Amino acid sequence: MKKISPSLLAADFANIENEVKNVTAAGADFLHLDIMDGHFVPNLTFGPPVVAAIKKVATIPLDVHLMIETPEKYVDDFLKAGADYLTIHIESTQYTAELLKKIRAFGAKSGLTLRPRTPIESVKDFLPLCDLVLVMTVEPGFGGQSFMMDQVAKIDWLKDHRQKNNLHYLIEVDGGVSDKTRIHVENADVLVAGTYVFKNDYKKSIQSLR
C-alpha cells in the first residue's frame, strides 16, 4: 500500500495548523515540506522556523526536501527544527556521503533527490546510505507542473536495484502526481501530491492515490 505525503506548499499557510490536522485526519502518512532558496531552484519558500512551527502541531513525520545550494550549511538547522526525513540533492553539494551519515547519526532518515536531468548512475554509490530516494517527475521549483513520463524508468531501476542489493530505501515520487498518473508509479512507495490533495477533497484524494 502506498504512503501518501501531501505537499504543504499547496496548503493554505494562513491556516496551516488546521491544514496539518485536517490532512492528517484524512489519512496522510507524512507531511512534505519543500525548502527552496531562490538559487538552486527559482523560487523561495520557508526555512527552519516554519518547519519547527509545523513540527509542534504535527503528529506524523515531516518529510523535508532541501532544494538548496550548499545544504551542508543548513542540515543541522533543519534537523533541530524537527525533520524526520531530510532529503538533499545530489547536484547541490560535494559532501553527499558525509551529509547522509550526519542525518542518520542525528536519528533522522536520510534521503537523496534526483532532478529530471540527473542520471540515475550519479546516486548509485550512495544508495546504501539512503533511507529514501526521491525521483522528481517535474522540474523542481514550482507546483502544478505536468508529470514527466520519461522519469518512470528511474523508479523502476531503483526498485530493481534495491531488490538485487538487499537495500532498504523507500522510493518516493514528486511532481504531477494524481489519480491520472498514479498508474505509472506503481513501483514507488511514497507519493507526494500538493495541488491534487489540497485543491480537492483531502480524504478522497488520498484514498485514490493509495
N, C-alpha and C positions, 0 to 999 in steps of 0.2 A: 504494500500500500504506500502510495506517495506521501511524503511530508510536504506541507504547504507553508511557505514563508512569504506572507504578504509584505510588499514593499511600502514602507511608511512614507516614502517620497510622494505617493499619491493620496495620502490621508489628509484630513483637514487639520492643519497644525494649530489652528486657533482652538481646537477642541481635542488635543492629542491624547489626553488621559482617557476620555471616553472612547476615542477611536481604538486605542490599545485594548481597552477592556472589551469593547464590542466585537472586535475581530478575533480576539482570543476566545470569547464565548461562542463565536461562530465556528470554531474548530481549528484555528491556526496552530501550527506546531512551533514555528519560530516567528520572530519579527525581523524583517530585513531592513537594514539601515545603510543607505548609500552615502558614503562620505566623499565629497568632491571638492577639489581645491582650486578650480579655475585654471590650473596649469596642465596637469596630466589629462584632464578632460575639460571641455569648455563650459563648465558650469560650476556654481558654488552651492553647497548645501549647508551642513552644520558640523560642529566639532564636538569634542568630548563633553562639554557641559550639557548639551542636549541629550547625548547618549546617557549620561548619568541621571538626568531627569526622567527619561523614559524607563531606565532601569528601576527606579523607585516604584513605578506603578505596574511594571511588567511581571507576569507570573510564568512566562515561557521564555526560552533562551533568546538572547539578542544575537542576530546573525549580521555582523558588521563587516561591510565590504569597503575597504580603503581604495578609492580611486584617486590616489595622491602620489606626488613625486616624493622621493626620499622618505618612505614610510618609517625608516629606522629612527627618524626624529620624533615620531608620534605614537609608535606602537605602545610604549609604556603608558601614555596618557589614555589611550582607548581601552587598554586592559584594565587600568584602575577605574575607568568610568563604568565598566561592567560588561564589556563584550564577552559573550560566551563562545562564539565562533568569531575569529578575526582573520579576514582574508585579504591578502596583498596581491598585487600584480607582479608577475614575473618580469615585466618590462620596466618596472619603476625603481628597481634597486639592484645594487651589486652584492647585497648581503642576504640573498634569499634563504640559504640554509640556516644562517645564524638567526634570522628573524623567526623562521618556523620553529626552531628549537626554543627560542625565547618565549614564544606564545605558549608552547606546550609546558615549559618549565613554570610558567605562571599559573597553570592549571586550566587554561582555556584550550579550545580546539583550533588547530592551525589550518589555514586554507590558502590555496593559490587560485588566481583567476587568469583565464585566457581571453584576450580580446579576439575578435573575429580574424584579424590578420596574423595572429600569433600562432606559429606552428606547434602542434602537439608535442613534437620532439623536445621543445625547449623546457618542458616541465618534467620530462621522463625521469631524470636523475633525482628529482626532489620528491617524487611521489611517496616514498617510504616515510617522509617527514610530514605528510599531509593527512589531516582528518577529513578534509573536504576539498573538492576541486570544482570550481565554478566555471562553467562554459557560458560565455556571453553570446547570445543569439541576436544581438543588436550591437551597434557601436555604443560603448558606454558614454554616458553624459546626459542623456535626455530620456524621459519616459515616452510611451506612446508610439514607439517605432515598430516597424513590421518585422516579423520573425524571419531570420535568415536560414533557409533550409540547408545551405552548404555546411553549416556548423554541426549538424546532427552526427556527422561521421566522427567528430571528436568525442561525443558522448558514447558512441558505440565502441570506439577504440579504448576509452577509459574503462568501460565495464569489462571488456575482454582482457585488458592488461591487469586489472585488479584480480580477476579470477586466476589468471595464469601465474601470478606472482604472489598470491596469498596476501594481498594488501587489503586495507580496511577503510579507505576513504569513502565518504559519501560523494556522489556525483550530483551537483546542483546545476540548474539551468536558469538563466535570467534573460528576458528580452522577448517581448511579443507573445508571452505565454497566455493561452486562453483555452476555452473548450474546443476551439477550432484547430489549434496547433498541438494540443496535448498528445495526440496520437503519434506524433513524430518523435516524442521524447520519452518513449516507453522505458528506455534504459537508464533514465535519470532517477535519482532517489528523492531529490528535493526540487520543488518547482517554486520559483519566485514569480509573483504576479502583483503588479501595482494597480494599474488602471482597471484591469479586469475584475479585481476584487472590490476596490474601493468605489468604483463608479456603478456598481451593481449591488444586488443583494448579497451580503457578505457570505452568509451560510450556504446559499445555493451555489455561488461561485466556487467556494472552497470544495464543496462536495463534488461539483462537476470536474474539478481538477484531480481530486484524489483518486 
